[in-house]
Structure formats: structure tokens, C-alpha cells
Amino acid sequence: MEDLDLVVEDGEILRIEGPNGSGKTSLLKILTGQLSPTSGQLEWHGRSLTKALRDYLETLLFIGHAPGVTASLTAKENLGWSAALADIRVDDDAVEHALANVGLYGFEDVTAGQLSAGQQRRIALARLELIPRPLWILDEPFTALDRAGVGWLQERILAHRAAGGAIVLTTHHEFALDERVRTVQLGVVHGCA
Ligand SMILES: Nc1ncnc2c1ncn2[C@@H]1O[C@H](COP(=O)(O)OP(=O)(O)OP(=O)(O)O)[C@@H](O)[C@H]1O
């Protein structure tokens, strides 16, 4: 990545585009504090991200390329752990409600390893329902979702923006958000066209 200069405002969707290997996931790792850039700087509310990292991470909800669920835990346990790691106190009803909202009613007590790829992705996405954070950073969130799941996620993203939230995402999927989605194009990787 070179000459990358971007600002993400409240109430904005920023889509990172680029071919395989162009650095989309690496950029998201930099934006989530998991990787340090070799040069350049990141700021959050005018403060250097290095200094503001703790405060920044409390505003952030990151869902990575892999669903990040533990196969041996049930859907409910996975989501409960996610909430605990985010320091959010939730009761069983809230967890079950979030799972129902992502279409996992009746699967609450099934271990994630026994669920399909799309259902595991839905457990991860249930964090969006349960953990209130203004900034969402989502790496390929549409992966493995069926048409209904894609529709739900599109609506959820638009609702988050309408509520003043910000979303940074990567996706290879064509999706129907709207013309107000800003796009950053990362470099071309040579190879198959
Ligand atoms: N852990 C790593 N160590 C060394 N190089 C890495 C590492 N992770 C990624 N890279 C390099 O960075 C490049 C960009 O990888 P990245 O995962 O950011 O691409 P991407 O745009 O997200 O790709 P895709 O569309 O396939 O998900 C890779 O081709 C690889 O050369």
C-alpha cells in the first residue's frame, strides 16, 4: 500500500476493494491495531492511535475473515464469550434474542462445530446485534451467507449508518447498499485477469 490517505466519519460506509492479495485484510489489521504500518500514521479523534489504542478499541467491533467461533462451544456460549470479551454484561434472553435475529432460533444449544459455514458466520454476525459499538470493521462479512442472510446484513449495515455508526468493510460480493458508500481501491496484483 502506498499513498493511502483516508478518513472515516460517523455515519459513513467505507468499502475497501481490490483483487486477491492486494492488502485488504492487511489494511483492516492495521485499522484494528493488530498490525503496525511500516510507515505513515493513524489517528483517532485527532490522537495518535498508538496512544489512544485502548479507548479506540472500546469503540470498535471487528469481525474477521474467519468467523472466529469455537467449534466445541454452543452458539449461545460462543456469543456469550464474545460479549464477555467485549466487557458487555448480557443475560441469556439477550443472547437468545440476538441469535434469533440472525436466524439461529432453535440452534442456540448446538455446538458451532456441528453448524454449517453460513450458520457459523451468523454466530459471528450476531455480535452486531449484541455488542453496541459505533465503529464496525468487517472483513468479507457476506462470505457463506445465503440470499436471506445477505439481505439481512445489508439492512443491518444501512441501519447502523442511519444511527450514526461507521462501517469499514471488504467484500468481493456485489451488494446493494447505495451510492453513498465510499470506495477505496487498493493496488492491482498481476496474474490471472
Ligand atoms: N502474515 C503475513 N506475513 C507475510 N506476508 C503476509 C502476511 N499476511 C499477508 N501477507 C502478504 O500481504 C499480501 C496481502 O494479503 P491480504 O490478506 O491483506 O490480501 P487481501 O487483499 O485481503 O486478499 P484476499 O482478497 O485474497 O483476501 C499477501 O499477498 C501476502 O503477500
PDBQT file of the ligand as one rigid body, heavy atoms in Angstrom, charges set to zero:
ROOT
HETATM    1  N1  LIG A 201       1.309 -12.872   7.900  1.00  0.00    +0.000 N 
HETATM    2  C1  LIG A 201       1.881 -12.460   6.780  1.00  0.00    +0.000 A 
HETATM    3  N2  LIG A 201       3.206 -12.481   6.622  1.00  0.00    +0.000 NA
HETATM    4  C2  LIG A 201       3.791 -12.042   5.495  1.00  0.00    +0.000 A 
HETATM    5  N3  LIG A 201       3.109 -11.555   4.449  1.00  0.00    +0.000 NA
HETATM    6  C3  LIG A 201       1.789 -11.522   4.550  1.00  0.00    +0.000 A 
HETATM    7  C4  LIG A 201       1.093 -11.961   5.705  1.00  0.00    +0.000 A 
HETATM    8  N4  LIG A 201      -0.221 -11.785   5.513  1.00  0.00    +0.000 NA
HETATM    9  C5  LIG A 201      -0.359 -11.274   4.289  1.00  0.00    +0.000 A 
HETATM   10  N5  LIG A 201       0.841 -11.097   3.718  1.00  0.00    +0.000 N 
HETATM   11  C6  LIG A 201       1.131 -10.539   2.381  1.00  0.00    +0.000 C 
HETATM   12  O1  LIG A 201       0.259  -9.468   2.139  1.00  0.00    +0.000 OA
HETATM   13  C7  LIG A 201      -0.417  -9.667   0.893  1.00  0.00    +0.000 C 
HETATM   14  C8  LIG A 201      -1.820  -9.119   1.083  1.00  0.00    +0.000 C 
HETATM   15  O2  LIG A 201      -2.548 -10.012   1.882  1.00  0.00    +0.000 OA
HETATM   16  P1  LIG A 201      -4.023  -9.675   2.353  1.00  0.00    +0.000 P 
HETATM   17  O3  LIG A 201      -4.503 -10.863   3.132  1.00  0.00    +0.000 OA
HETATM   18  O4  LIG A 201      -4.038  -8.352   3.031  1.00  0.00    +0.000 OA
HETATM   19  O5  LIG A 201      -4.754  -9.552   0.926  1.00  0.00    +0.000 OA
HETATM   20  P2  LIG A 201      -6.311  -9.394   0.596  1.00  0.00    +0.000 P 
HETATM   21  O6  LIG A 201      -6.444  -8.214  -0.327  1.00  0.00    +0.000 OA
HETATM   22  O7  LIG A 201      -7.110  -9.353   1.853  1.00  0.00    +0.000 OA
HETATM   23  O8  LIG A 201      -6.561 -10.738  -0.195  1.00  0.00    +0.000 OA
HETATM   24  P3  LIG A 201      -7.883 -11.646  -0.405  1.00  0.00    +0.000 P 
HETATM   25  O9  LIG A 201      -8.780 -10.917  -1.362  1.00  0.00    +0.000 OA
HETATM   26  O10 LIG A 201      -7.314 -12.882  -1.010  1.00  0.00    +0.000 OA
HETATM   27  O11 LIG A 201      -8.495 -11.886   0.952  1.00  0.00    +0.000 OA
HETATM   28  C9  LIG A 201      -0.338 -11.171   0.624  1.00  0.00    +0.000 C 
HETATM   29  O12 LIG A 201      -0.277 -11.492  -0.722  1.00  0.00    +0.000 OA
HETATM   30  C10 LIG A 201       0.945 -11.541   1.292  1.00  0.00    +0.000 C 
HETATM   31  O13 LIG A 201       1.999 -11.417   0.377  1.00  0.00    +0.000 OA
ENDROOT
TORSDOF 0
